Amino acid sequence: MPKQKTHKGIAKRVKTTANGKLKHHKGFHSHILTKKSGNRKRQLRKAKLLSKSYQKRYKKLLHG
């Protein structure tokens, strides 16, 4: 059987941590920032771990 290809769309958006969990950056931080509070914008800067249900699905796309 041929190898399964890495899903490049996911690979560009998600990084793997040392423990094998997946982290991503949050959306809504590129424009229309004037109406968002400073606290909200600060929270959006940080990377976040994916939820368990998405971790399972995205690992399949990344590693086959």
Secondary structure, DSSP 8 states (H G I E B T S, - for coil): -------HHHHHHEEE-TTS-EEEE-SS-SS--TTS-HHHHHHHHSEEE--HHHHHHHHHHHH-
